[in-house]
């Protein structure tokens, strides 16, 4: 858009109590270069850069947001630099936003008749939770390709993620499936990605140890003890062969 197509801003006199209008930096540079670095423009840029939005999204165990490396950093200093660069060049920095969140927690209850007063904890089993997060991503074609590749790699991996909301942080979830759509009514370059996760409940293994029985009442109850490697020995002569040899010797002595 050419600078001449912008709607001209009124010339507000500098009277006490009359605020100065904040103008786009392109118009300010074209009309009054000094105003481009005025307090109004700087205050507007700093306000948008340092504004802290609620923390939403999917984060890995190291605290990195899923797709954040593609969308760009959200630190105040880099956000200010991106805002200034976008104002000067007219380009747009990739933007990642969380626009939807659904959470499902289910309990399985036994459907067979239970005696009155006999309903216990084993009749009600807790199932893994299933949160669903809707992400919106806007950026260039290469940014969108890289973002979808990152989502696909995270879905195939066995890594665990945390789902962060302003009220609750859900820890230890794996990505089960994802799908994305693009609508002409919402912008052909805007990706709407729906990510479904499932809770992974981990337990610590417990191993039992068997203590040595010193003086068992029954000697056969003593567990086997590994005494090391044994040397091969010659097998004993069978009873039948021993009797045959003795009979042969007796018959030979009678002859």
C-alpha positions in Angstrom: 0.0 0.0 0.0 1.4 3.4 -1.0 1.9 6.1 1.5 -0.5 8.3 -0.4 -3.4 6.0 0.2 -3.3 6.4 3.9 -6.1 8.6 5.4 -4.4 11.9 6.4 -4.3 12.4 10.2 -5.6 15.7 11.5 -3.1 18.3 12.7 -3.8 18.3 16.4 -2.5 21.5 18.1 -0.1 21.1 21.0 -2.3 22.5 23.7 -2.1 21.4 27.4 -4.4 18.5 28.0 -4.7 17.6 24.3 -3.1 14.1 23.6 -1.0 13.6 20.5 -2.3 11.0 18.0 -0.1 8.0 17.5 0.5 7.6 13.8 1.8 4.6 11.8 5.5 4.8 11.5 5.3 4.9 7.6 3.2 8.0 7.7 5.3 9.6 10.5 8.5 9.1 8.6 6.9 10.5 5.4 5.4 13.6 7.0 7.4 14.3 10.2 10.6 12.2 10.7 11.0 13.6 14.2 7.6 12.4 15.2 8.6 8.8 14.3 10.8 8.6 17.4 8.4 10.6 19.5 7.1 9.4 22.8 3.8 8.4 21.4 5.2 5.9 18.9 7.7 4.5 21.3 5.1 4.1 23.9 2.8 2.3 21.5 5.6 -0.1 20.4 6.8 -0.7 24.0 3.2 -1.3 25.2 2.6 -4.0 22.5 6.0 -5.6 23.1 6.0 -5.8 26.9 2.3 -6.8 27.2 2.1 -10.1 29.0 -0.6 -12.3 27.7 -2.0 -15.3 29.7 0.1 -18.4 29.3 -1.7 -20.8 27.0 -0.3 -23.7 25.0 1.5 -27.0 24.9 5.0 -27.1 26.4 7.6 -29.8 26.6 9.4 -30.9 29.7 12.1 -28.2 29.1 9.6 -25.4 29.0 9.7 -24.8 25.3 6.3 -24.2 23.6 5.3 -26.5 20.8 5.9 -24.5 17.6 7.5 -21.6 19.4 10.9 -21.9 17.7 9.0 -21.6 14.4 6.8 -18.8 15.4 9.5 -16.7 16.9 10.5 -15.7 20.4 8.0 -14.0 22.7 10.6 -12.2 25.0 10.0 -8.5 25.4 13.3 -7.5 23.7 12.9 -9.7 20.6 9.2 -8.8 20.4 10.1 -5.1 20.3 12.6 -5.8 17.6 10.1 -7.8 15.5 7.5 -5.0 15.9 10.0 -2.3 14.7 11.1 -4.5 11.8 7.6 -5.2 10.7 6.7 -1.5 10.9 9.6 -0.6 8.7 9.6 -3.4 6.2 5.9 -4.2 6.0 6.5 -7.9 6.6 4.7 -10.0 9.2 6.4 -12.1 11.8 5.0 -15.6 12.3 2.3 -15.6 15.0 1.2 -18.6 17.1 -1.9 -18.3 19.2 -4.1 -20.7 21.3 -7.7 -20.1 20.3 -9.5 -23.1 21.9 -9.2 -25.6 24.7 -11.3 -28.6 25.6 -10.8 -31.0 28.5 -12.4 -34.4 29.1 -12.1 -36.5 32.3 -13.9 -39.8 32.4 -14.6 -42.4 35.1 -15.6 -46.0 34.2 -18.3 -47.3 36.6 -19.3 -50.9 36.9 -22.7 -51.6 35.4 -23.5 -54.9 37.2 -25.8 -54.9 40.3 -24.0 -54.0 43.6 -25.2 -54.9 47.1 -26.4 -51.8 49.0 -23.5 -50.3 50.8 -21.0 -52.3 48.7 -20.0 -49.7 46.2 -16.2 -49.3 46.6 -13.3 -47.7 44.8 -12.7 -50.8 42.5 -16.2 -50.2 41.1 -15.1 -46.8 39.7 -11.9 -46.7 37.6 -10.2 -43.4 36.6 -9.5 -43.1 32.9 -6.7 -41.0 31.3 -7.7 -37.4 30.7 -8.0 -36.2 27.1 -7.4 -32.4 26.5 -7.7 -30.9 23.1 -5.9 -27.7 22.1 -6.7 -25.6 19.1 -3.8 -23.6 17.7 -3.8 -20.8 15.1 -0.6 -20.2 13.1 -0.1 -17.4 10.6 3.2 -16.9 8.7 4.9 -17.4 5.4 4.7 -20.6 3.3 8.1 -21.8 4.7 7.0 -21.0 8.2 3.8 -22.9 7.8 5.6 -25.9 6.4 8.1 -26.0 9.3 5.3 -25.6 11.8 3.4 -28.6 10.5 6.6 -30.6 10.4 7.2 -29.8 14.0 3.7 -30.9 15.0 4.0 -34.1 13.0 7.3 -34.9 14.6 5.9 -34.3 18.1 3.0 -36.6 17.4 5.3 -39.5 16.3 7.6 -39.0 19.3 7.2 -40.5 22.8 8.0 -37.2 24.5 5.7 -35.9 27.2 4.2 -32.4 27.2 2.4 -30.2 29.7 -0.8 -28.4 28.8 -0.7 -24.9 30.3 -3.8 -22.8 31.1 -4.2 -19.8 33.3 -6.0 -21.9 35.9 -4.5 -25.4 35.8 -1.3 -27.0 34.4 -1.8 -30.5 33.2 1.5 -32.5 33.5 2.5 -35.6 31.6 0.6 -35.9 28.3 1.5 -37.3 25.0 0.1 -36.2 21.6 -2.3 -38.8 20.3 -3.5 -37.2 17.1 -3.7 -33.8 15.3 -5.6 -32.4 12.3 -5.5 -29.0 10.7 -7.8 -27.1 8.4 -7.7 -23.9 6.2 -10.7 -21.8 5.4 -11.1 -19.1 2.8 -13.3 -17.2 5.1 -10.6 -17.2 7.8 -7.7 -16.5 5.5 -6.1 -19.1 3.3 -2.7 -18.6 4.9 -4.0 -19.2 8.5 -3.5 -22.7 9.8 -6.0 -24.0 12.4 -4.4 -27.0 14.1 -6.4 -29.2 16.5 -4.1 -31.3 18.8 -5.5 -34.1 20.9 -3.5 -35.3 23.9 -3.8 -38.2 26.3 -2.6 -38.5 29.9 0.3 -40.8 30.6 0.1 -42.1 34.2 3.5 -43.4 35.3 4.3 -45.5 38.3 7.5 -46.4 40.0 8.4 -50.2 39.8 8.7 -52.0 43.2 10.9 -55.1 43.4 10.5 -57.7 46.3 13.5 -59.1 48.0 13.7 -62.7 49.4 15.7 -63.0 52.7 17.7 -66.1 53.5 16.0 -68.6 55.8 18.6 -69.5 58.4 17.0 -72.4 60.3 13.9 -73.6 58.5 11.6 -76.1 60.2 11.6 -78.2 57.0 15.0 -78.5 55.3 13.3 -78.8 51.9 12.0 -75.2 52.4 15.4 -73.8 52.1 15.7 -71.8 48.8 18.4 -72.8 46.3 21.7 -71.1 46.7 24.1 -70.4 43.9 27.4 -72.0 44.8 29.1 -71.1 41.6 30.2 -73.2 38.7 30.6 -77.0 39.3 33.1 -79.3 37.7 31.9 -82.2 35.5 32.1 -85.6 37.1 31.8 -89.1 35.9 28.4 -90.6 36.1 27.7 -93.4 38.6 27.3 -97.0 37.3 23.7 -98.1 36.9 22.3 -100.7 39.2 21.3 -103.1 36.4 24.8 -103.0 35.0 26.3 -103.6 38.4 24.1 -106.7 39.0 25.0 -108.0 35.5 28.7 -107.6 36.2 28.4 -109.4 39.5 26.4 -112.3 38.0 29.0 -112.7 35.2 31.8 -112.8 37.8 29.9 -115.5 39.8 29.2 -117.6 36.8 32.8 -117.4 35.7 34.1 -118.5 39.1 31.9 -121.6 39.2 33.2 -122.9 35.9 
